[in-house]
Each structure stands twice: as structure tokens, then as C-alpha cells.
Amino acid sequence: MAISTKKIHIVPEDGGEHQLLESFQVKGAVKIWIKMDEPKAVFPLLASFASVMLDEFDMKPIIVDE
């Protein structure tokens, strides 16, 4: 079974991945996040993306601990 939105189509490999994908819920909106002036909330989110991007350049991932 696939999980789809308007622009993204995800086909999980097995039942476990399907359950994981179903557990995610959308909250808020991108416009609200852009307007937010809460560095404590935005920094961990940006750091999580940065860690994955570093892997693409064969660099060690970073860990952010609050």
C-alpha cells in the first residue's frame, strides 16, 4: 500500500515501514514556521536536515543535544 500526497508518493518496502509512515501526522503549516521567531524550535529542525546533508558529502553527521 502506498502513501501519497499531492506531490509525494511513498511506497514502503515492508509492513514495518508502512506502520512508521502512518504514524506521522501533519501539524501546523510552513507559513507559520517561516514566520516563527523561535530559534529554540527552529534550530533542532534545521540541524536534523544538516546532519543528513553532511552524509551526502561523506562527512560525519552532527548531534544536537539541548
C-alpha positions, 0 to 999 in steps of 0.5 A, spaced: 500 500 500 502 506 498 502 513 501 501 519 497 500 526 497 499 531 492 506 531 490 509 525 494 508 518 493 511 513 498 511 506 497 514 502 503 518 496 502 515 492 508 509 492 513 514 495 518 515 501 514 508 502 512 506 502 520 512 508 521 509 512 515 502 512 518 504 514 524 506 521 522 501 526 522 501 533 519 501 539 524 501 546 523 503 549 516 510 552 513 507 559 513 507 559 520 514 556 521 517 561 516 514 566 520 516 563 527 521 567 531 523 561 535 530 559 534 529 554 540 524 550 535 527 552 529 534 550 530 533 542 532 529 542 525 534 545 521 540 541 524 536 534 523 536 536 515 544 538 516 546 532 519 543 528 513 546 533 508 553 532 511 552 524 509 551 526 502 558 529 502 561 523 506 562 527 512 560 525 519 553 527 521 552 532 527 548 531 534 544 536 537 543 535 544 539 541 548 
